[in-house]
Amino acid sequence: MANDNMVLFARKIHFESRWNELFLKNGGVVTPEMSHLGDQIKTTIRLILRNQESPKNIRDGENHIFAS
């Protein structure tokens, strides 16, 4: 799971970096390509949050809900 989150964070940083490059290149104008990158960033963030909210057991890779 830790590796999954690391891959997702790397993907998010990659998309954000590309979005920032295009923003500077286009003089602050948001293009359709940038909108698509924004959607990919949002999707990746949702995946990261979902992984953090439902941690998997390291031994069996399944989600377990324990009474608190």
MOPAC internal coordinates of N, CA, C and O (Angstrom, degrees):
PM7 1SCF
backbone

  N    0.0000 0     0.00 0     0.00 0    0    0    0
  C    1.4479 1     0.00 0     0.00 0    1    0    0
  C    1.5267 1   110.61 1     0.00 0    2    1    0
  O    1.2310 1   120.65 1   140.66 1    3    2    1
  N    1.3329 1   116.37 1   -39.34 1    3    2    1
  C    1.4529 1   118.88 1   179.51 1    5    3    2
  C    1.5239 1   110.09 1   -61.31 1    6    5    3
  O    1.2310 1   120.51 1   139.78 1    7    6    5
  N    1.3251 1   116.63 1   -40.22 1    7    6    5
  C    1.4577 1   120.01 1   178.33 1    9    7    6
  C    1.5163 1   110.97 1   -64.88 1   10    9    7
  O    1.2310 1   120.27 1   141.52 1   11   10    9
  N    1.3420 1   117.09 1   -38.48 1   11   10    9
  C    1.4634 1   120.71 1   177.88 1   13   11   10
  C    1.5218 1   110.58 1   -59.95 1   14   13   11
  O    1.2310 1   120.72 1   134.21 1   15   14   13
  N    1.3347 1   116.22 1   -45.79 1   15   14   13
  C    1.4612 1   119.81 1  -179.97 1   17   15   14
  C    1.5171 1   111.24 1   -65.78 1   18   17   15
  O    1.2310 1   120.01 1   142.61 1   19   18   17
  N    1.3211 1   117.60 1   -37.39 1   19   18   17
  C    1.4603 1   120.25 1   178.69 1   21   19   18
  C    1.5237 1   110.84 1   -63.85 1   22   21   19
  O    1.2310 1   120.63 1   139.30 1   23   22   21
  N    1.3259 1   116.40 1   -40.70 1   23   22   21
  C    1.4657 1   120.66 1   178.10 1   25   23   22
  C    1.5292 1   109.88 1   -64.61 1   26   25   23
  O    1.2310 1   120.84 1   137.92 1   27   26   25
  N    1.3310 1   115.99 1   -42.08 1   27   26   25
  C    1.4698 1   119.76 1   179.60 1   29   27   26
  C    1.5276 1   111.13 1   -65.22 1   30   29   27
  O    1.2310 1   120.01 1   137.82 1   31   30   29
  N    1.3288 1   117.58 1   -42.18 1   31   30   29
  C    1.4661 1   120.11 1   177.61 1   33   31   30
  C    1.5233 1   110.90 1   -63.15 1   34   33   31
  O    1.2310 1   120.22 1   139.84 1   35   34   33
  N    1.3259 1   117.19 1   -40.16 1   35   34   33
  C    1.4594 1   120.74 1   178.42 1   37   35   34
  C    1.5267 1   110.64 1   -63.85 1   38   37   35
  O    1.2310 1   120.74 1   139.14 1   39   38   37
  N    1.3257 1   116.20 1   -40.86 1   39   38   37
  C    1.4605 1   120.67 1   178.85 1   41   39   38
  C    1.5285 1   110.32 1   -64.26 1   42   41   39
  O    1.2310 1   120.73 1   137.65 1   43   42   41
  N    1.3313 1   116.21 1   -42.35 1   43   42   41
  C    1.4691 1   121.21 1   179.20 1   45   43   42
  C    1.5272 1   110.75 1   -61.70 1   46   45   43
  O    1.2310 1   120.79 1   134.54 1   47   46   45
  N    1.3301 1   116.10 1   -45.46 1   47   46   45
  C    1.4664 1   120.26 1   179.59 1   49   47   46
  C    1.5201 1   110.67 1   -63.49 1   50   49   47
  O    1.2310 1   120.28 1   140.68 1   51   50   49
  N    1.3262 1   117.07 1   -39.32 1   51   50   49
  C    1.4653 1   121.23 1   178.56 1   53   51   50
  C    1.5360 1   110.70 1   -61.56 1   54   53   51
  O    1.2310 1   120.69 1   131.82 1   55   54   53
  N    1.3349 1   116.29 1   -48.18 1   55   54   53
  C    1.4639 1   120.43 1   179.84 1   57   55   54
  C    1.5302 1   111.16 1   -62.93 1   58   57   55
  O    1.2310 1   120.55 1   137.55 1   59   58   57
  N    1.3349 1   116.56 1   -42.45 1   59   58   57
  C    1.4685 1   119.99 1  -179.92 1   61   59   58
  C    1.5250 1   111.41 1   -65.02 1   62   61   59
  O    1.2310 1   120.59 1   140.97 1   63   62   61
  N    1.3202 1   116.47 1   -39.03 1   63   62   61
  C    1.4533 1   121.02 1   178.98 1   65   63   62
  C    1.5344 1   110.58 1   -63.42 1   66   65   63
  O    1.2310 1   121.12 1   134.86 1   67   66   65
  N    1.3256 1   115.46 1   -45.14 1   67   66   65
  C    1.4748 1   119.80 1   178.99 1   69   67   66
  C    1.5245 1   110.56 1   -63.57 1   70   69   67
  O    1.2310 1   120.49 1   138.53 1   71   70   69
  N    1.3487 1   116.67 1   -41.47 1   71   70   69
  C    1.4663 1   120.83 1   178.88 1   73   71   70
  C    1.5292 1   110.24 1   -60.67 1   74   73   71
  O    1.2310 1   120.59 1   135.54 1   75   74   73
  N    1.3442 1   116.48 1   -44.46 1   75   74   73
  C    1.4675 1   120.76 1   179.83 1   77   75   74
  C    1.5249 1   111.71 1   -64.35 1   78   77   75
  O    1.2310 1   120.18 1   140.51 1   79   78   77
  N    1.3257 1   117.26 1   -39.49 1   79   78   77
  C    1.4684 1   120.80 1   177.92 1   81   79   78
  C    1.5284 1   110.30 1   -60.61 1   82   81   79
  O    1.2310 1   120.69 1   133.64 1   83   82   81
  N    1.3304 1   116.28 1   -46.36 1   83   82   81
  C    1.4597 1   120.03 1  -179.26 1   85   83   82
  C    1.5289 1   111.40 1   -66.06 1   86   85   83
  O    1.2310 1   120.34 1   143.10 1   87   86   85
  N    1.3237 1   116.96 1   -36.90 1   87   86   85
  C    1.4593 1   121.36 1   179.12 1   89   87   86
  C    1.5267 1   110.05 1   -61.09 1   90   89   87
  O    1.2310 1   120.61 1   133.98 1   91   90   89
  N    1.3206 1   116.44 1   -46.02 1   91   90   89
  C    1.4617 1   120.39 1   179.41 1   93   91   90
  C    1.5255 1   111.57 1   -68.48 1   94   93   91
  O    1.2310 1   120.53 1   140.47 1   95   94   93
  N    1.3208 1   116.59 1   -39.53 1   95   94   93
  C    1.4630 1   121.28 1  -179.60 1   97   95   94
  C    1.5233 1   111.47 1   -64.58 1   98   97   95
  O    1.2310 1   120.53 1   142.14 1   99   98   97
  N    1.3403 1   116.59 1   -37.86 1   99   98   97
  C    1.4651 1   121.48 1  -176.32 1  101   99   98
  C    1.5233 1   113.04 1   -90.97 1  102  101   99
  O    1.2310 1   119.73 1  -170.94 1  103  102  101
  N    1.3024 1   118.11 1     9.06 1  103  102  101
  C    1.4573 1   121.29 1   177.20 1  105  103  102
  C    1.5233 1   113.26 1    66.78 1  106  105  103
  O    1.2310 1   120.25 1  -146.15 1  107  106  105
  N    1.3064 1   117.13 1    33.85 1  107  106  105
  C    1.4611 1   120.91 1   176.56 1  109  107  106
  C    1.5140 1   114.96 1    87.68 1  110  109  107
  O    1.2310 1   120.16 1  -172.82 1  111  110  109
  N    1.3181 1   117.30 1     7.18 1  111  110  109
  C    1.4635 1   121.53 1   179.38 1  113  111  110
  C    1.5286 1   108.64 1   -93.45 1  114  113  111
  O    1.2310 1   120.88 1   -50.84 1  115  114  113
  N    1.3433 1   115.93 1   129.16 1  115  114  113
  C    1.4596 1   120.77 1   179.18 1  117  115  114
  C    1.5308 1   108.77 1   -85.20 1  118  117  115
  O    1.2310 1   120.86 1   -55.23 1  119  118  117
  N    1.3116 1   115.96 1   124.77 1  119  118  117
  C    1.4598 1   122.01 1  -178.25 1  121  119  118
  C    1.5356 1   109.63 1  -103.08 1  122  121  119
  O    1.2310 1   120.07 1   -12.33 1  123  122  121
  N    1.3403 1   117.46 1   167.67 1  123  122  121
  C    1.4685 1   119.88 1   176.43 1  125  123  122
  C    1.5338 1   112.79 1   -58.31 1  126  125  123
  O    1.2310 1   120.32 1   143.95 1  127  126  125
  N    1.3352 1   117.00 1   -36.05 1  127  126  125
  C    1.4690 1   120.10 1   177.61 1  129  127  126
  C    1.5242 1   110.32 1   -62.58 1  130  129  127
  O    1.2310 1   120.67 1   140.75 1  131  130  129
  N    1.3231 1   116.33 1   -39.25 1  131  130  129
  C    1.4576 1   120.55 1   178.94 1  133  131  130
  C    1.5248 1   110.90 1   -68.77 1  134  133  131
  O    1.2310 1   120.20 1   144.44 1  135  134  133
  N    1.3116 1   117.23 1   -35.56 1  135  134  133
  C    1.4596 1   120.64 1   177.00 1  137  135  134
  C    1.5204 1   110.15 1   -63.47 1  138  137  135
  O    1.2310 1   120.59 1   139.27 1  139  138  137
  N    1.3256 1   116.47 1   -40.73 1  139  138  137
  C    1.4641 1   120.73 1   177.25 1  141  139  138
  C    1.5285 1   110.22 1   -63.68 1  142  141  139
  O    1.2310 1   120.31 1   137.15 1  143  142  141
  N    1.3301 1   117.01 1   -42.85 1  143  142  141
  C    1.4620 1   120.34 1   176.98 1  145  143  142
  C    1.5251 1   110.71 1   -62.21 1  146  145  143
  O    1.2310 1   120.39 1   141.68 1  147  146  145
  N    1.3304 1   116.86 1   -38.32 1  147  146  145
  C    1.4598 1   120.82 1   177.23 1  149  147  146
  C    1.5168 1   111.53 1   -61.24 1  150  149  147
  O    1.2310 1   120.65 1   140.24 1  151  150  149
  N    1.3308 1   116.36 1   -39.76 1  151  150  149
  C    1.4685 1   120.19 1   177.07 1  153  151  150
  C    1.5253 1   111.01 1   -65.10 1  154  153  151
  O    1.2310 1   120.47 1   140.49 1  155  154  153
  N    1.3249 1   116.70 1   -39.51 1  155  154  153
  C    1.4668 1   120.27 1   178.44 1  157  155  154
  C    1.5272 1   110.90 1   -65.99 1  158  157  155
  O    1.2310 1   120.32 1   142.70 1  159  158  157
  N    1.3302 1   116.99 1   -37.30 1  159  158  157
  C    1.4647 1   121.22 1   177.44 1  161  159  158
  C    1.5287 1   109.54 1   -63.22 1  162  161  159
  O    1.2310 1   120.44 1   133.40 1  163  162  161
  N    1.3296 1   116.76 1   -46.60 1  163  162  161
  C    1.4703 1   120.91 1  -179.55 1  165  163  162
  C    1.5264 1   111.25 1   -61.87 1  166  165  163
  O    1.2310 1   120.51 1   137.27 1  167  166  165
  N    1.3248 1   116.63 1   -42.73 1  167  166  165
  C    1.4645 1   120.65 1   179.73 1  169  167  166
  C    1.5278 1   110.64 1   -63.14 1  170  169  167
  O    1.2310 1   120.53 1   137.97 1  171  170  169
  N    1.3148 1   116.59 1   -42.03 1  171  170  169
  C    1.4556 1   121.12 1   179.72 1  173  171  170
  C    1.5227 1   111.09 1   -65.35 1  174  173  171
  O    1.2310 1   120.23 1   139.27 1  175  174  173
  N    1.3257 1   117.16 1   -40.73 1  175  174  173
  C    1.4631 1   120.72 1   177.46 1  177  175  174
  C    1.5262 1   110.26 1   -62.45 1  178  177  175
  O    1.2310 1   120.34 1   138.50 1  179  178  177
  N    1.3180 1   116.96 1   -41.50 1  179  178  177
  C    1.4713 1   120.03 1   177.96 1  181  179  178
  C    1.5295 1   111.35 1   -61.48 1  182  181  179
  O    1.2310 1   120.27 1   139.38 1  183  182  181
  N    1.3239 1   117.10 1   -40.62 1  183  182  181
  C    1.4621 1   120.68 1   177.72 1  185  183  182
  C    1.5256 1   111.38 1   -63.90 1  186  185  183
  O    1.2310 1   120.47 1   138.34 1  187  186  185
  N    1.3245 1   116.70 1   -41.66 1  187  186  185
  C    1.4654 1   121.03 1   178.20 1  189  187  186
  C    1.5273 1   109.94 1   -61.28 1  190  189  187
  O    1.2310 1   120.64 1   132.93 1  191  190  189
  N    1.3235 1   116.38 1   -47.07 1  191  190  189
  C    1.4707 1   120.39 1  -179.51 1  193  191  190
  C    1.5214 1   111.62 1   -63.64 1  194  193  191
  O    1.2310 1   120.72 1   139.49 1  195  194  193
  N    1.3267 1   116.23 1   -40.51 1  195  194  193
  C    1.4626 1   119.62 1   179.37 1  197  195  194
  C    1.5298 1   110.49 1   -62.97 1  198  197  195
  O    1.2310 1   120.29 1   138.90 1  199  198  197
  N    1.3259 1   117.04 1   -41.10 1  199  198  197
  C    1.4680 1   120.40 1   177.76 1  201  199  198
  C    1.5271 1   111.71 1   -64.89 1  202  201  199
  O    1.2310 1   120.26 1   143.99 1  203  202  201
  N    1.3194 1   117.10 1   -36.01 1  203  202  201
  C    1.4542 1   120.37 1  -178.99 1  205  203  202
  C    1.5283 1   111.56 1   -75.45 1  206  205  203
  O    1.2310 1   120.21 1   149.88 1  207  206  205
  N    1.3265 1   117.20 1   -30.12 1  207  206  205
  C    1.4551 1   120.23 1  -178.44 1  209  207  206
  C    1.5199 1   112.64 1   -79.88 1  210  209  207
  O    1.2310 1   119.75 1   154.21 1  211  210  209
  N    1.3067 1   118.09 1   -25.79 1  211  210  209
  C    1.4570 1   120.23 1  -179.56 1  213  211  210
  C    1.5280 1   109.64 1  -127.56 1  214  213  211
  O    1.2310 1   121.01 1  -103.79 1  215  214  213
  N    1.3266 1   115.67 1    76.21 1  215  214  213
  C    1.4670 1   118.50 1  -178.23 1  217  215  214
  C    1.5241 1   111.84 1   -65.42 1  218  217  215
  O    1.2310 1   121.12 1   -35.39 1  219  218  217
  N    1.3050 1   115.46 1   144.61 1  219  218  217
  C    1.4646 1   121.22 1  -179.32 1  221  219  218
  C    1.5256 1   109.43 1   -97.88 1  222  221  219
  O    1.2310 1   121.51 1   -32.12 1  223  222  221
  N    1.2968 1   114.72 1   147.88 1  223  222  221
  C    1.4478 1   121.40 1   175.61 1  225  223  222
  C    1.5249 1   108.00 1   -65.56 1  226  225  223
  O    1.2310 1   120.14 1   -49.17 1  227  226  225
  N    1.3136 1   117.33 1   130.83 1  227  226  225
  C    1.4620 1   121.69 1  -176.32 1  229  227  226
  C    1.5268 1   111.39 1   -64.45 1  230  229  227
  O    1.2310 1   120.57 1   144.78 1  231  230  229
  N    1.3308 1   116.51 1   -35.22 1  231  230  229
  C    1.4627 1   119.68 1  -174.98 1  233  231  230
  C    1.5171 1   113.30 1   -72.98 1  234  233  231
  O    1.2310 1   120.19 1   136.18 1  235  234  233
  N    1.3341 1   117.24 1   -43.82 1  235  234  233
  C    1.4657 1   118.66 1  -174.68 1  237  235  234
  C    1.5244 1   114.50 1  -115.34 1  238  237  235
  O    1.2310 1   120.10 1   175.41 1  239  238  237
  N    1.3382 1   117.41 1    -4.59 1  239  238  237
  C    1.4535 1   120.48 1   176.81 1  241  239  238
  C    1.5187 1   114.60 1    71.28 1  242  241  239
  O    1.2310 1   120.20 1  -163.34 1  243  242  241
  N    1.3246 1   117.23 1    16.66 1  243  242  241
  C    1.4577 1   120.84 1  -179.35 1  245  243  242
  C    1.5218 1   110.47 1  -109.55 1  246  245  243
  O    1.2310 1   121.17 1   -23.60 1  247  246  245
  N    1.3351 1   115.37 1   156.40 1  247  246  245
  C    1.4437 1   121.01 1   175.17 1  249  247  246
  C    1.5216 1   109.65 1   -82.11 1  250  249  247
  O    1.2310 1   120.66 1   -44.05 1  251  250  249
  N    1.3234 1   116.35 1   135.95 1  251  250  249
  C    1.4502 1   121.10 1   178.08 1  253  251  250
  C    1.5206 1   109.49 1  -128.03 1  254  253  251
  O    1.2310 1   120.41 1   -47.25 1  255  254  253
  N    1.3015 1   116.83 1   132.75 1  255  254  253
  C    1.4424 1   121.49 1   177.98 1  257  255  254
  C    1.5210 1   107.86 1  -106.85 1  258  257  255
  O    1.2310 1   121.01 1   -58.87 1  259  258  257
  N    1.3161 1   115.68 1   121.13 1  259  258  257
  C    1.4541 1   120.76 1  -178.53 1  261  259  258
  C    1.5219 1   109.22 1  -109.25 1  262  261  259
  O    1.2310 1   120.54 1   -37.06 1  263  262  261
  N    1.3264 1   116.57 1   142.94 1  263  262  261
  C    1.4618 1   121.24 1   177.28 1  265  263  262
  C    1.5156 1   108.00 1   -69.25 1  266  265  263
  O    1.2310 1   121.53 1   -38.44 1  267  266  265
  N    1.3288 1   114.67 1   141.56 1  267  266  265
  C    1.4648 1   117.69 1   179.40 1  269  267  266
  C    1.4989 1   110.87 1  -110.28 1  270  269  267
  O    1.2310 1   120.10 1   180.00 1  271  270  269

